[in-house]
Amino acid sequence: MKTLSVTIVALFLISFTVISCEEESTVCAADASYEDYLDSVNSFISNPTSRNCNAMKAAAIDYIDDATSCGGYDVSEAKSTINSIDCSVF
């Protein structure tokens, strides 16, 4: 249960460290992937399985990749944190 809590907290912190586009008129490519990420987090919370954990990790990586289109963010630390999550414990 502690691992689940740490995973969820880490992923939510990551989602808040990636900032959306500064200009309101610009549509950020990360909007759709952010929704996918939130859906995968909710699926994992509802059913914490290895499959849902891996899906959540993949959605988080996709979201971070798409968010880089909003500006020059260094996402290497966020990706490293996501990749360090061990889904085999679920």
N, C-alpha and C positions, 0 to 999 in steps of 0.2 A: 504494500500500500504506500510505503514511503517513496518507492521508486516512481509510482504512478503520480504522486503529488509533485515530486521534483520534476518529472517530465512535463507535466501540465504547466507548472510555474515557469519552467525554462522556455517552453514554447510561447507562452503568453508574453514573457519579457522580450523575447526575440521579435514578436509581432509589433511591440511598441517601440523597439529600437529602430525599426525601418520606417522612415517618415515618408508620407505620401508627397506628391508633387506640391511645390510651393504655389504655383500659379493656379488659381481656381479654374481658369478657362482651359487648362490642359487636362485632358483625360489621362489619368495614369493607367498604365498597362497592368498595374498590380491590383486594381479594384476587383476584377473577376477572380483572380487567383486568391485574393484575401478571403473572399466568400467561400471558395472551395476549401481553403485552409480551415476556416471556422467550422464548416460542415464536417471536416475530417476530425477536428478536435472533439466536436460534440459526439460523433460516432464512437470515437475512442473512449470518451467518458462514459457513454452508455454501455459500451461493450469492449472492455479493455483486453483485446486479443493481440497476438503478435501481428496478425494481418492488418488490423486497424491501426496499430502503432506504426507499422511500415508505411501505410497509406498516409498517416498524419505527417510522418517525416518527409515523405515525397512532396506532399502539398506545401509543407513549410519551405522546402528548398525551391519549389516552383514560385512561391510567393516572393521569396527573397530575390530570386533571379529576375522576376518581373519588376520588382520595386527598384532595381538598379537602373531601369529605364527612366526613372524620375529624377535622377541625379547621381553624381559620382559617389556612391556610398561604398565603403569598404565592408563587404559582407563576409569576409573570410572567417572572422571569429564566430559569427552567427552560424555559418555552415559547419564549422568545426564542432560547435556545441550540439547542433542537431545530429550530426553524424556520430557523435559519441553516445547517443542514446541507444541502449541495448534493448531491443524489442524481443529478444529471445526469452526474457523473464516473464512474458505474458502468455 
